[in-house]
Amino acid sequence: MLVAAVAEAGHDSDGAVEVAASFVRWIQRFPYPAADEALDVAERVLATESFTDDLAQYLADEPDLSGGIVSMGQAYWMSTVPGVWHIESAAADRVEVTVGTGFVIDGALSPTLRSSITVTLVWEEGGWKVAEADGTRTTEELYSIGERFDGGC
């Protein structure tokens, strides 16, 4: 899904939002993506200069990507069904977008638990590539200004 989003996204802010949302759904989950999948994503989705030089090791180190919301070892993933997005800045070849998603814990979408992460994308090799991913806005602030996703997954 993530690799397809990169391949299909247009060279505009909408395309960057699509890739950012796909990246958030791909990385912010447990169990973590498998090492071979992380290697493929690193090669095809991460920018030449990104937040990590070794995505497989980054995930093998088991970072708390839920920010303490989900207990370590508990299955979860993120959904854009209750999600929002906000473009922080945009230029021809660089877009910063903050993505808000809802936690799906043990298969159930939480009615209240949300996340906010800012993804910086750069246009490289004919597609949007992820350069940075970090928290810059509170979830409450993002949800007060963000645009709702059409549909969601």
Steps between C-alpha positions, in 0.01 A plus 500: 500500500775747594719426199193529275413837655849630418473368142152646441513832689506816296770766527276727705398547862212251466747233391725585794207466742415158354856376547527647850177331611611168351835527674337571837269199462795283393746588777284580801385151594584192700612242420758705313556447129730208420866570428472411129204736464693775682794452263270533200336813642838651585613453142179611329333747740762672715680809371873495438531693826236374741430464870689167506783341309379151593122461511514128575720560805288798605197270517700211652583735789123507570439874535179596678321639196173528692648757736404291801134473402517127429671256736821353359426173327130576445378481139394828343495692175383841382192592298422810300125439539487762780808670357599850398791666324653846489768632266759681710698623200521422132747572223544337162721219629446504878179466702450478875166348593365409840284188503249412769382141535295288737635205696364155419593291804452124492280549193267768641508864393526714812231766521742741669868408451668699223853569378675788326823476301664740256654342193743691279509377142737589220454434129779261392529255212151582376314453828437632849754356746491523879777714647377562856227378732451664837243659723460874455137564594288374782226264395237739635639790296521294183144375531375857548659624173538185287312402187313170525611216275251394233421141592794348681654167581 
